Amino acid sequence: MPDVRERQEELEFKFLSPRAVKSGNLRGRQRPEPPCAVRTELQRDRDRILHCKAFRRLKHKTQVFIAPEGDHYRTRLTHTLEVAQIARTVARALALNEDLTEAIALAHDLGHTAFGHAGEEALNSVHPGGFRHNLQSLRVVDVLENLNLTWEVRNGILHHTGEGLPATLEGQIVNICDRIAYINHDIDDSIRAGILSPHQLPQSSLDILGAKTSSRINALVCDLIAYSSQQEILLSPPVAEALTALREFMFATIYIGSRPKAEEVKAKAIIKQLYRYFIDNPLELPGKNQDDLPTRAVDFIAGMTDRYAINRFKQLFLPSPWQA
């Protein structure tokens, strides 16, 4: 059988941008492995992420609304898929590496806790070393799932948020497309939930980006493609300002203080109480790795889905009906 991988690597060098990451010219894995005859290294990374347990658990983790009853609200999994779709569109248009872009996008939130950012804030407040989901995402792929990913994917996961830009243009795409996705789909979910009306959105942003979710995403993607260079992935200043205005509006209106977000007080209490419990009862933690006790507790709790955390809390702290 001809080496399909080598043929794909040759096509990347021939057709992708000079600034694109090439599968045949990577910085390597933490542990060397023999190559695959069919898939490039970045395709292997994408597949490993897609098939890992942490990825499957994203379907039961909060995006913005905790444990929503409706079937159409986003979860952390659907958010991840939307980021991957938007990011791949941009990467393709800029002749950058779609496989790298998709791998980073699929893995960027693997370290998110139950209850979304509320869970993240709770763990950050009780864990001596603090907690940031991007650092935990990298720990998930490196240690907990032991995926042995390439340096380029790992760098993109680490820097998809927070300080410092990703080292690759593909990673920079995910950094911006993550924000494009969550702002717009959180607006959509908030309108669906009846806690936000379209007329409340800042008109200055709508004048530039459009009134519909699809129009806004299309405007942002087209602008990102048109304004980016071979050195940096950027939105034009007016469009960047419009997106920032929407983000600030969502923080002021939805992310902080809205009626559904009031449940975060309870969610944080659950996370903190679980952490204290497992610190006091380390024998109930799964696994026997060599990490210190606080890290083991954080790994276990951060990996929980919303419903698992709630059920575990009930088992540990709420009385069960007595039966004869």
N, C-alpha and C positions, 0 to 999 in steps of 0.2 A: 504494500500500500504506500503510495507517495506520502511524504510528510506534509500533511495539511497545515500544520502549525507553521512550518518554515515558509510556506507559500503565503499565508496570512501576514507573517512578519514582513515579507518582501513587499506586499501590497501597502502596508502601513508606511514604509519608507518611501514608497513611490507616490502615494496619493495624499497623505496627511500633511498638515502644516509643518514647516521646519521646527516650530516651537512645540509641537505635539509630543507627548511621551510616546515612545515606540516600545512595543512589547519585546523587541529583540535587543533593547538597550536600556535595561532596568538596573537599578542599584542592588537588586537581589533580595533574598529572603533572609530571615534571621538564621535559619538552618537550611543549607543547600539541599535541593531535591532534584532528581532527574526530570527532564522536561517531558511534557505530554506530546504524543505524536499528533494529536488533533487540535487541542486548544492552546492558545497563547497563555502566558503566565497570568495576564490580567483577566482573561476569561475564566481561568481556574479560580482566581480570587473571587470573582463575582459568584461563581457557582458554589463555592464553599460557604460564602455568606448566606446565600439564598437557602441552603439546606441546613443551616445550623439551628439549634434549638432556640437560641436567643432571638433569631429572626421570627420564628413562629410565634413566640410569646408577645410580639409587638401588637398582635391583633386584639389583645385584651388589656392594652395599656392606654391610659388617657392621652388624648391629644390636647384638648382644651376643656372639655366638659367631663367631669368625673362620672363614670359608669352611666352613660346616657341610656335612656330607655329606647329611643328611636333607632331604627335600623340604618338610617342614612347619615348619621353623624360620623365624622372622621375619628379614627383611632390612630395610634402611633404607627400602625402598619400602613393604613391608607395614606397617611401623610408621607411616609417614606416612599411609597410607590409614586405619589404625585411629584415629589421632589425628583425622583429618578427620571420620570417621563419628561419633565420640563428641562432638566439638566442635559439629558441626552439630545433633545432637540437643539439646544444651544451648541453643544459639542459638535454635533453633525454639521451644523451650518458654518461653524468656524474651522472645520477640518481638523478638529482635535480628537483625542482618543475616546471614543464612546464607551469602550469596555472599562477603562479606568474611571471615567466619570460615573458610570452606573455602579461600579463596585463601591466607590466612596459613598454615593448617595444611599445605597441599600444598607450600608453599615453605620451611617453617621449617628443614628440614634439607638444603637443596640444597648448602650449603657444607661438609657433612661429608666427611671424607677417607675413603680406603680404611681398613679395619680399625677403623672407629668411633672411639671416644674414645682408643684407643691411638694411632691415627694422628694425632689432634688433639694429644695430649700430645707426640708426637715432633716434629711441626712446630713446636709452641710452644717447644720446647727449643732448636731450631737456627735458627729464623728471627729475625733481629734485632728485628723489630717484634712478635714474638709471633704467636700464632695462636689465634683463637676461632671456632668454627664458625658462630655466629650472625652475626658480622661478615662472614665469608666468604659466607654465604648471601645477605646483602644485596649483596655485591660481585658475586656470580653474576648476580643479576637486574638489577643496575644496569649492570655493565660487560661481563662475559663473555658473557651472553646478550642483553644490551641490550634488556630487555623494556619499559622505560619504564613501570613500574607506578605506581599512585597512591600518594600519601603514606601513606594509612591502611594499605595492605597492607605497605608498606616498614617502617613503624613497628612493626607487629606481628611481622614477621620479625626485626627487630633485637632486640626485647625479649621474644622468646618464652622466653628464659632469661637468666640473669645479673642484673645490677643494673638497677633501674628497671622499673616496671610499664609495659605498653603503654598508649598514650594512649586507646585505645578499649576498651569492654567486650568487644567481639568478640576483640580481641587478648588480653585477660585470660583469656577462655575457653580459647584455645589454650594459653596459658601453663600453666594447671592441667591441661587434658586431655592434654597431652603427658606429664605425670608420671603421670596416671592410667593412660594406655595403656602406657607402657614398664615401669612397675613390675609391672603385672599380666601382660602378655604375656611379660616376662622370667622371671617365676615359672613360667608355663606351659611355656616352652621349657626351663627348667632341670629341671623335673620330667620332661619328655619325654626329656631327655638323660640322666636317671638320676643327676644330681649333686645333686639336691635331692628330699627326700621331703615330702609335704604336712604330715606331723606335725611337721616342723621349724619351720614358720611360726609366728610369735608368736601365741599363743592369744588374747591381748588384742585383736589386730587382727581375728582371725577372728570373735570374739564380736560385734564391731560390724559388720563388713563381709560376713562369710560365708566359707565354706570353698572355694567354687568360683570360678573366674575370672569367669564370667558374673554370679554373685551379687555379687561385690565391685564390679565395674564398675557394675552396676545401682544398688547402694547408694550409690556415690560420685556417680554422675550425678544420682540423685534428691535427694541431700543438697545438691549444688551448686545445683540448680535451686531448691530450697526455701529455702536460706539466703542466696542472692545477693540483692542489692538493686539499686536503680537507680543506685547510686553505685559499687559494687564487686562483683566476682565472688569469692565466698568459699565455702569449706567450713565447716561448723560446727566448733567446737573439738574435740569428741570424735572426729569423723570425720577431721579434719585430723591429729590426733595418731595415729590408727590408720594412716593412710596414711604418715605420717612414720616410724612404727615399722617398717612393711614396707620402706620405702626403706632405712633404716639396717640392717635385717637383710640385705637384698640386697647392700649394700656390704660388709658384714662376711663374708658367706657366698659370694657369687657374683662380684660385680664386682671384688673384690680377692682374689687368691690362690687361686682355685679351679683345678682341673686344666685345664679348657679355656682359662682366662684366662692360663695359663702360656705359651701360644703368643704372647701379646702382646709378650713380650721379643723374639721373632724379628720380629714385625710392625714394632715400633718401629725395630729395626735396619735393616729394609728401607727404611722411610721416610727415615731419617736418611742412609743411604748414597745413596739416589736424590737427595736434596736436595744433598748435597755434590758428587755427580757432575755435576748440571746447573749448579751454580754454576761448576764448573771447565770445563764444556763447553757454554757458552751457545748455540752454534750449533745444538745438537741440540734446543733448545726450540722448540715450534711457535709460529707467529705472530711478528709484528714490531711489537708495540705499544710505546708510549712509556714503559711502566712500568720501574722499576729492575729489575735482574737478580734479586735475591732475591724480589721480588713475582712476577715471571714464573715463577720456579721453583715457588713456593708454589701459584700458580694451576694449574699443570700437574699437580703431584703431588696437590693436594687434589681435583682432578677425576677422578683415577684410581679405577677400581673395584678391588676386592680382586684379582681374577684378572689384571687388566692390570698392576698394580703388581708382582705376583709374577712374571709372565712377563717384564716389562721388567727386573726385577732379574736373572733367570736369563740373559737375553740379554747383559746388561752385565757380570756378575760371575762367572758360572759357565761353565766350559769346555764347548764342544760336542764331541760325539764326532767324531773325525777320520774323514773319508771320502776314499777314493782317487779 
